[in-house]
Amino acid sequence: MPTIICIDVSLSMEQKAAEESLLDHSLSSLKSFFSNLQTVVPNEFIEIITFSHTPSILVEFTKNTTQLTNSLSEIECQDKTCMKETMELCLKECQQWNVLTSTHIVLITDKIPNALKDSIEGFPYGCSMSLVALTPTTDVNNRAQTFLRSCNLKGKLYPGPVLGKDSVDRIFESIMLDHYSKFEAALWFGHQTTSVAISPSPDVAHLAGITLKPTPKTFPATLRIHGFIPATDLHNPPYVSRHVLLHAGPRSPVKVTSKTPDLRVILNEGLRAKDCVAIVDIGLGWFGVVSSHLPKSERNLKKSNLVFSIIAPNAFSWLGNPNFLGLKRLVSVDKQSNMPYKEEYSNSYDNKSGSGMVWIKSSTLKQNIMKVVRYAKRLPDKGSAMFLKELNKVRRSILFYGFTDMMDVLCQLLEKEKTPENTEILDNCIAQLRDEPDPAKIIK
């Protein structure tokens, strides 16, 4: 969950409270806030925006806590406050992430902002705001909710009054508890178990708002690994949220000693060595994928993290039911149809082998779609074989990466390229694009 810190640097923030200005209190508490975030959510991306008559980005999204802390010393007060441009900049920064990534905005000011005359539209689903109002007035909740509604954001007000640095510290401690707490669970694999802290804590309400499919009422406190799939077969399914699995101390009745194997270490090394991911059943068709992630900044240190990705039901469109993980040779012939793999997946990287491997990058997907459109313009006289080859390549990429909206865009673009000569070919392709969810099937 990326975080944007918006700091009001107007002249009114210079007013004194317990011998120091409101701005000084805020900056001092932010340093402690960054330090706590580094401990609780070590991979959190944070950006700092200052705003007065105009907003500006002080530090772009980074995980470098030292850089964030040092930048606070560069902040100086300016003149009046302008909120409209600030929220528009926040919207632009939130839209850098995918539509499922919710950004948390912490807005620090000395008063409750007025509702925006022109409401802001377009914040990704799940974005929220913590409005830190360092004001002596206590009856301000209705006004704060009016401002949040004009921004089309859900949020909470954290009002003063500020009696000193301790008062501001308590506000940021409340924000930590509300938005950055860990969720402890027991991770099991066979008879081996370990206690893990899922950071940030999974939000079941967030899952329920993304899809119409039923969601678990509560997130399970026991996570059991059902099996493993090669990472190359799973490809890149559309995850709803991603979390880090941290050590959280013993939860099981098994006595833990220095010689007791740590399941997190075993999984981390095993998944990385075998290039596999572990499948965890969350309930009601929802699954979690545990994978080993090695950040670029830590590759020289040989460190890695266990990443827990939450996957919505039926996101494995090219595989069968993950509940039936297993080896075919251990299953009777009459039950092999329940196995996840619908067909043999070749180890060859040749697209002609039907392995389903996709080498297209998400950053170039738009360019490849335009290539398909260019080939469609040549139909039916020439280029039909190349058109189908590129169309299947792009289609597999869209399904593997989870860019379902791109499929509608592709169909709309092909509709515009229809002529009396190629209508039959394009109608057939468009129908298959919309009706066939299995990337292993080839459009003909």
Backbone torsions as a table, in degrees:
resi	resn	phi	psi	omega
1	MET	NA	100.4	178.1
2	PRO	-60.9	151.0	-178.1
3	THR	-125.3	133.9	174.9
4	ILE	-113.5	122.9	176.2
5	ILE	-99.1	115.5	178.0
6	CYS	-107.0	119.2	-174.9
7	ILE	-114.0	123.4	175.5
8	ASP	-73.9	121.3	179.5
9	VAL	-117.0	29.0	175.9
10	SER	-73.5	166.7	-175.5
11	LEU	-61.5	-27.8	-178.8
12	SER	-65.8	-19.5	177.7
13	MET	-74.8	-5.3	177.7
14	GLU	-85.2	-6.7	-179.5
15	GLN	-62.5	143.2	-172.7
16	LYS	-82.3	146.1	173.0
17	ALA	-148.1	110.2	-177.6
18	ALA	57.9	53.4	171.5
19	GLU	74.5	-11.0	176.6
20	GLU	-126.3	159.4	-178.5
21	SER	-75.6	161.4	177.3
22	LEU	-60.8	-35.6	179.3
23	LEU	-65.4	-43.1	179.5
24	ASP	-62.8	-42.9	177.4
25	HIS	-59.8	-42.6	-177.4
26	SER	-65.6	-44.8	-178.8
27	LEU	-65.7	-38.6	178.7
28	SER	-64.7	-42.0	179.5
29	SER	-70.2	-31.5	178.2
30	LEU	-64.0	-34.8	178.5
31	LYS	-61.7	-43.0	176.8
32	SER	-67.4	-36.3	179.2
33	PHE	-62.2	-44.7	178.9
34	PHE	-63.4	-40.1	179.4
35	SER	-63.8	-41.3	178.6
36	ASN	-67.7	-38.0	178.3
37	LEU	-62.8	-39.5	179.9
38	GLN	-61.1	-32.5	180.0
39	THR	-78.8	-44.3	-173.5
40	VAL	-84.1	-44.3	-178.0
41	VAL	-126.5	80.4	-171.7
42	PRO	-64.4	-21.0	-177.7
43	ASN	-106.2	23.3	-178.5
44	GLU	-74.5	131.4	174.3
45	PHE	-89.2	128.8	-176.7
46	ILE	-128.1	139.0	175.4
47	GLU	-127.3	144.4	179.3
48	ILE	-114.7	127.2	176.1
49	ILE	-121.5	130.7	172.2
50	THR	-105.7	145.9	-179.7
51	PHE	-142.4	140.4	173.9
52	SER	-141.0	-113.7	173.5
53	HIS	-70.5	-20.0	175.9
54	THR	-149.4	146.3	179.1
55	PRO	-86.4	154.4	175.6
56	SER	-147.7	148.9	179.7
57	ILE	-86.9	116.4	179.5
58	LEU	-81.3	-45.6	177.9
59	VAL	-138.0	126.3	176.4
60	GLU	-74.1	169.6	-175.1
61	PHE	-51.6	124.8	-179.4
62	THR	-153.0	158.9	173.6
63	LYS	-103.9	2.9	-177.5
64	ASN	-81.2	99.9	-177.6
65	THR	-64.8	-35.6	179.7
66	THR	-62.4	-43.6	178.4
67	GLN	-62.2	-41.9	179.5
68	LEU	-63.5	-44.5	-178.0
69	THR	-66.2	-43.8	-178.8
70	ASN	-65.4	-31.7	-177.9
71	SER	-67.5	-23.8	-178.0
72	LEU	-64.5	-26.3	179.7
73	SER	-71.8	-13.2	-178.9
74	GLU	-89.2	-5.4	-174.4
75	ILE	-79.6	133.2	176.5
76	GLU	-134.2	150.9	178.5
77	CYS	-72.7	148.9	-179.7
78	GLN	-122.3	-109.9	-177.5
79	ASP	-128.5	-119.0	-172.2
80	LYS	-82.4	172.4	-178.5
81	THR	-103.2	133.9	174.3
82	CYS	-127.2	113.4	-170.9
83	MET	-90.5	-30.4	-175.7
84	LYS	-59.6	-51.7	-179.1
85	GLU	-65.0	-31.7	179.2
86	THR	-64.4	-45.8	-179.6
87	MET	-69.5	-32.3	176.0
88	GLU	-65.8	-38.0	176.8
89	LEU	-67.4	-40.4	177.1
90	CYS	-60.5	-41.5	178.1
91	LEU	-59.9	-45.1	-179.9
92	LYS	-61.8	-40.7	-179.4
93	GLU	-70.9	-36.2	178.0
94	CYS	-65.5	-34.1	-177.0
95	GLN	-75.3	-3.5	173.4
96	GLN	-64.9	-29.4	-176.8
97	TRP	-90.2	170.5	179.9
98	ASN	-71.9	168.1	-171.0
99	VAL	-66.9	-16.2	-178.7
100	LEU	-95.4	-6.7	-177.6
101	THR	-90.3	114.5	-179.0
102	SER	-86.8	132.0	179.7
103	THR	-103.1	140.5	177.9
104	HIS	-104.7	124.9	-179.7
105	ILE	-105.9	126.0	174.7
106	VAL	-108.4	107.7	-177.6
107	LEU	-101.6	118.6	-177.0
108	ILE	-109.9	119.1	179.4
109	THR	-149.0	172.0	-177.6
110	ASP	-98.5	3.5	-179.4
111	LYS	-155.0	166.3	176.8
112	ILE	-80.3	121.8	-179.9
113	PRO	-65.5	150.5	174.0
114	ASN	-73.3	154.2	177.3
115	ALA	-61.2	141.2	-179.4
116	LEU	-71.0	137.9	179.3
117	LYS	-64.0	-43.1	176.6
118	ASP	-109.2	114.9	-175.3
119	SER	-65.6	153.3	-179.7
120	ILE	-91.9	130.9	178.0
121	GLU	-120.7	145.1	170.2
122	GLY	115.1	1.9	176.5
123	PHE	-65.2	133.7	178.4
124	PRO	-56.1	152.3	-178.4
125	TYR	-58.4	135.4	176.6
126	GLY	94.5	-9.1	177.9
127	CYS	-63.6	142.7	-177.2
128	SER	-140.6	166.4	179.9
129	MET	-132.7	136.8	168.0
130	SER	-104.6	110.6	-176.8
131	LEU	-93.3	106.1	-179.9
132	VAL	-92.9	103.2	-177.2
133	ALA	-106.5	105.0	-177.8
134	LEU	-86.2	69.5	-174.9
135	THR	-125.2	145.4	178.1
136	PRO	-71.7	-14.5	179.9
137	THR	-77.8	134.2	-177.3
138	THR	-100.7	-31.1	-176.9
139	ASP	-88.1	73.2	-174.6
140	VAL	-129.4	6.5	-172.6
141	ASN	-64.5	-41.9	-179.0
142	ASN	-62.4	-41.5	179.6
143	ARG	-65.6	-38.4	178.8
144	ALA	-64.9	-42.5	179.4
145	GLN	-65.4	-33.1	176.0
146	THR	-64.7	-40.6	177.4
147	PHE	-65.0	-43.2	-179.7
148	LEU	-64.0	-38.8	178.8
149	ARG	-64.6	-36.8	178.6
150	SER	-67.9	-21.6	175.9
151	CYS	-93.0	-4.3	-175.8
152	ASN	56.1	46.0	179.5
153	LEU	-128.6	145.1	169.1
154	LYS	-89.1	148.8	-178.6
155	GLY	-174.7	-174.7	-177.4
156	LYS	-140.6	144.2	178.0
157	LEU	-92.9	134.5	175.3
158	TYR	-119.6	85.9	-173.5
159	PRO	-83.5	161.3	173.7
160	GLY	-70.7	-143.1	5.7
161	PRO	-78.5	155.2	-178.6
162	VAL	-88.9	116.0	178.1
163	LEU	-105.8	1.7	-177.9
164	GLY	153.1	-175.7	-178.4
165	LYS	-61.6	-35.6	-179.3
166	ASP	-61.3	-34.4	179.6
167	SER	-64.7	-43.3	179.9
168	VAL	-70.1	-37.8	177.6
169	ASP	-58.6	-41.1	-179.8
170	ARG	-65.2	-33.6	177.7
171	ILE	-62.9	-46.3	-178.5
172	PHE	-71.9	-28.2	173.3
173	GLU	-65.0	-37.5	177.7
174	SER	-66.4	-38.6	177.7
175	ILE	-63.8	-40.7	178.0
176	MET	-59.3	-45.2	-178.2
177	LEU	-67.1	-36.8	-175.4
178	ASP	-77.4	-32.1	-169.4
179	HIS	-122.0	-17.6	-172.4
180	TYR	-128.3	23.6	178.5
181	SER	-75.3	155.4	178.0
182	LYS	-91.2	156.2	174.6
183	PHE	-114.7	119.2	-178.1
184	GLU	-91.4	137.5	-179.9
185	ALA	-146.3	162.4	176.2
186	ALA	-100.3	121.2	178.5
187	LEU	-97.7	123.1	-176.6
188	TRP	-116.3	140.5	168.8
189	PHE	-139.1	104.7	-173.1
190	GLY	65.2	-125.7	178.1
191	HIS	-95.4	0.2	-178.7
192	GLN	-95.5	137.3	-179.1
193	THR	-142.3	158.1	174.1
194	THR	-153.0	156.0	178.2
195	SER	-91.4	130.9	-179.5
196	VAL	-126.1	151.7	173.0
197	ALA	-109.5	121.0	179.6
198	ILE	-89.7	117.4	-174.7
199	SER	-127.9	129.3	-7.5
200	PRO	-70.7	167.8	-176.7
201	SER	-64.9	132.5	178.7
202	PRO	-62.0	139.5	-178.3
203	ASP	-109.0	104.4	-178.0
204	VAL	-64.3	-35.9	178.8
205	ALA	-63.1	-35.8	177.5
206	HIS	-65.0	-40.4	178.3
207	LEU	-63.2	-41.8	-176.6
208	ALA	-65.8	-29.9	-178.4
209	GLY	-80.7	-13.9	-176.1
210	ILE	-83.9	-35.5	-175.2
211	THR	-134.7	155.4	176.8
212	LEU	-80.5	-6.6	-178.7
213	LYS	-72.3	149.4	179.5
214	PRO	-59.6	143.8	179.1
215	THR	-123.3	152.9	177.1
216	PRO	-59.6	142.5	179.6
217	LYS	-67.8	-36.7	176.6
218	THR	-134.4	153.3	178.8
219	PHE	-78.0	133.4	-174.6
220	PRO	-65.8	139.8	177.7
221	ALA	-86.2	-5.8	176.9
222	THR	-123.4	119.5	-179.7
223	LEU	-111.8	120.7	-179.2
224	ARG	-113.1	128.9	177.8
225	ILE	-77.3	121.3	-176.8
226	HIS	-91.0	-23.2	-178.6
227	GLY	169.5	-172.2	-174.9
228	PHE	-132.2	148.0	176.6
229	ILE	-132.3	137.5	174.7
230	PRO	-56.6	135.6	-177.3
231	ALA	-59.9	-30.1	179.9
232	THR	-70.5	-26.2	177.6
233	ASP	-80.9	-34.5	-179.7
234	LEU	-73.5	-26.5	-178.9
235	HIS	61.2	-128.8	-175.6
236	ASN	-132.2	76.9	-177.3
237	PRO	-67.9	151.6	-179.5
238	PRO	-70.1	108.2	179.5
239	TYR	-85.8	150.5	178.4
240	VAL	-85.5	-40.9	176.6
241	SER	-154.9	157.0	-179.0
242	ARG	-126.8	143.8	-175.5
243	HIS	-140.2	161.4	176.0
244	VAL	-104.2	136.8	176.4
245	LEU	-94.5	113.0	-179.0
246	LEU	-108.8	161.1	177.1
247	HIS	-73.7	137.4	-175.9
248	ALA	-130.8	14.5	178.7
249	GLY	86.4	168.3	-174.9
250	PRO	-72.6	138.6	173.9
251	ARG	-124.1	-16.4	-174.8
252	SER	-91.4	163.1	178.2
253	PRO	-71.7	-9.1	179.7
254	VAL	-70.3	128.9	179.8
255	LYS	-70.6	124.9	-177.6
256	VAL	-95.7	125.9	176.5
257	THR	-123.9	177.6	-179.8
258	SER	-65.1	-20.0	-179.1
259	LYS	-95.8	-3.8	179.7
260	THR	-73.0	126.6	-179.9
261	PRO	-61.0	137.3	178.0
262	ASP	-91.1	117.0	-177.1
263	LEU	-60.9	-33.7	179.2
264	ARG	-62.4	-43.5	180.0
265	VAL	-66.5	-42.9	179.5
266	ILE	-60.4	-47.2	179.8
267	LEU	-62.9	-45.0	-177.2
268	ASN	-58.3	-49.3	-178.5
269	GLU	-69.2	-40.8	-178.1
270	GLY	-67.4	-45.8	-179.4
271	LEU	-63.9	-39.0	-179.2
272	ARG	-71.2	-39.1	-177.9
273	ALA	-70.3	-39.5	-176.4
274	LYS	-94.3	-2.7	-179.1
275	ASP	54.4	51.3	-179.8
276	CYS	-121.5	169.2	170.8
277	VAL	-128.6	150.5	179.1
278	ALA	-99.1	142.3	-179.1
279	ILE	-105.2	128.5	179.3
280	VAL	-120.0	129.7	179.0
281	ASP	-85.3	121.0	179.2
282	ILE	-94.4	-29.3	179.7
283	GLY	123.8	148.6	178.2
284	LEU	57.1	34.3	177.1
285	GLY	87.5	-3.5	177.6
286	TRP	-86.8	140.6	-178.9
287	PHE	-131.1	153.6	172.1
288	GLY	-113.4	145.3	178.6
289	VAL	-117.4	120.2	178.1
290	VAL	-98.6	123.5	-178.7
291	SER	-135.3	159.3	177.6
292	SER	-94.3	125.5	-177.7
293	HIS	-119.1	129.0	-179.6
294	LEU	-115.9	101.1	-178.9
295	PRO	-61.2	147.1	179.8
296	LYS	-58.4	-38.3	-176.7
297	SER	-68.9	-15.9	-175.7
298	GLU	-116.0	9.7	-176.4
299	ARG	-67.3	-31.9	177.6
300	ASN	-70.8	-23.3	-179.6
301	LEU	-90.7	-3.3	179.9
302	LYS	59.8	31.8	177.0
303	LYS	-97.7	154.9	176.5
304	SER	-154.6	163.0	-178.9
305	ASN	-121.3	152.6	169.8
306	LEU	-89.5	120.1	-179.1
307	VAL	-105.5	133.0	-179.2
308	PHE	-111.3	111.7	-179.4
309	SER	-105.6	131.3	179.8
310	ILE	-93.7	126.3	-175.2
311	ILE	-114.4	133.1	-179.8
312	ALA	-73.0	160.7	179.1
313	PRO	-57.4	143.2	176.2
314	ASN	63.6	20.3	177.5
315	ALA	-75.6	-21.6	176.2
316	PHE	-85.0	65.4	-171.4
317	SER	-65.6	-21.7	-179.2
318	TRP	-95.5	-0.1	177.4
319	LEU	-118.8	169.9	176.4
320	GLY	-85.0	-153.6	-177.6
321	ASN	-75.2	117.8	-179.7
322	PRO	-63.1	-13.0	177.6
323	ASN	-67.0	-17.6	-176.9
324	PHE	-106.7	38.2	176.8
325	LEU	-63.6	142.6	177.8
326	GLY	162.5	179.8	178.3
327	LEU	-96.6	134.4	-178.3
328	LYS	-59.9	-35.7	-176.5
329	ARG	-68.7	-12.7	178.8
330	LEU	-99.9	2.4	-175.3
331	VAL	-119.9	140.8	178.7
332	SER	-64.0	154.5	-174.0
333	VAL	-59.9	-37.9	-177.1
334	ASP	-68.7	-16.7	-179.6
335	LYS	-106.6	0.7	-177.5
336	GLN	-68.7	-19.1	178.5
337	SER	-68.3	-18.7	178.3
338	ASN	-82.4	-8.8	-177.3
339	MET	-65.4	151.0	-176.3
340	PRO	-58.2	-41.7	-175.4
341	TYR	-77.7	120.8	-178.8
342	LYS	-78.1	-22.2	179.8
343	GLU	-154.1	167.1	179.8
344	GLU	-68.5	136.0	177.4
345	TYR	-105.6	115.9	-179.0
346	SER	-72.2	150.6	175.4
347	ASN	-80.2	-6.6	-178.8
348	SER	-70.0	145.2	177.2
349	TYR	-92.9	5.7	179.1
350	ASP	-76.7	122.2	-178.5
351	ASN	-59.5	-26.5	-178.5
352	LYS	-70.4	-16.0	-178.2
353	SER	-76.0	-11.0	-178.8
354	GLY	76.2	21.1	-177.4
355	SER	-73.3	-18.1	-178.9
356	GLY	82.5	3.6	179.0
357	MET	-68.1	137.0	-178.5
358	VAL	-124.1	125.1	-179.4
359	TRP	-103.3	-0.8	178.8
360	ILE	-69.4	143.6	178.8
361	LYS	-97.3	149.3	-180.0
362	SER	-62.0	-30.9	-178.8
363	SER	-68.7	-23.2	-178.6
364	THR	-107.4	9.7	-176.9
365	LEU	-62.2	-40.1	179.8
366	LYS	-62.3	-41.8	179.4
367	GLN	-62.4	-39.7	-179.4
368	ASN	-70.1	-31.5	175.2
369	ILE	-65.2	-41.8	178.4
370	MET	-65.6	-30.8	176.0
371	LYS	-64.6	-41.1	177.4
372	VAL	-60.6	-42.0	-179.9
373	VAL	-63.4	-39.5	179.2
374	ARG	-63.5	-41.5	177.7
375	TYR	-66.5	-32.3	179.0
376	ALA	-64.6	-30.6	179.4
377	LYS	-66.2	-22.6	-177.2
378	ARG	-87.5	-10.3	-177.9
379	LEU	-68.9	151.8	-4.5
380	PRO	-95.9	0.5	-172.6
381	ASP	-63.2	-45.8	-177.3
382	LYS	-148.1	159.7	175.2
383	GLY	84.5	9.3	-176.7
384	SER	-67.4	-39.1	179.7
385	ALA	-66.1	-44.2	179.1
386	MET	-67.4	-35.5	177.8
387	PHE	-60.4	-48.1	-179.3
388	LEU	-66.7	-35.8	178.9
389	LYS	-63.6	-48.4	-179.7
390	GLU	-68.8	-35.9	179.8
391	LEU	-63.9	-43.7	178.7
392	ASN	-66.4	-37.3	179.0
393	LYS	-63.2	-46.6	179.8
394	VAL	-67.1	-40.3	-179.6
395	ARG	-61.3	-44.6	177.7
396	ARG	-61.3	-40.1	-179.8
397	SER	-63.9	-43.6	-180.0
398	ILE	-60.7	-42.9	-178.6
399	LEU	-72.2	-39.9	-178.5
400	PHE	-69.4	-38.4	-179.0
401	TYR	-83.6	-13.8	178.6
402	GLY	83.4	18.1	179.4
403	PHE	-85.5	68.4	-174.9
404	THR	-64.0	-32.0	178.4
405	ASP	-63.8	-30.5	179.7
406	MET	-63.5	-30.5	179.8
407	MET	-63.9	-41.9	177.2
408	ASP	-64.4	-39.8	178.6
409	VAL	-62.4	-44.2	179.4
410	LEU	-60.6	-43.7	179.4
411	CYS	-63.6	-39.9	179.3
412	GLN	-65.2	-38.7	179.3
413	LEU	-66.9	-39.6	178.8
414	LEU	-68.3	-33.0	176.4
415	GLU	-59.9	-37.6	-177.6
416	LYS	-72.0	-19.6	-177.5
417	GLU	-91.6	6.2	-177.9
418	LYS	-69.0	138.0	171.4
419	THR	-132.7	165.6	178.6
420	PRO	-55.7	-28.0	-177.3
421	GLU	-79.8	-36.4	-173.3
422	ASN	-107.1	6.6	-175.7
423	THR	-58.6	-43.5	-177.2
424	GLU	-63.6	-43.2	-179.5
425	ILE	-64.7	-48.5	-176.7
426	LEU	-68.2	-38.1	178.1
427	ASP	-60.6	-41.1	179.1
428	ASN	-64.3	-43.2	179.7
429	CYS	-66.3	-42.8	-178.5
430	ILE	-64.0	-40.6	179.1
431	ALA	-62.5	-40.9	179.2
432	GLN	-70.1	-35.1	178.3
433	LEU	-61.6	-38.5	-175.1
434	ARG	-83.9	-26.3	-171.5
435	ASP	-104.5	-17.0	-174.7
436	GLU	-108.6	105.7	-177.6
437	PRO	-86.1	-7.4	-175.2
438	ASP	-89.4	115.1	-179.0
439	PRO	-67.5	-16.5	179.4
440	ALA	-73.4	-22.6	178.5
441	LYS	-78.7	141.5	-176.2
442	ILE	-104.1	134.0	175.6
443	ILE	-75.8	131.0	-177.5
444	LYS	-119.7	NA	NA
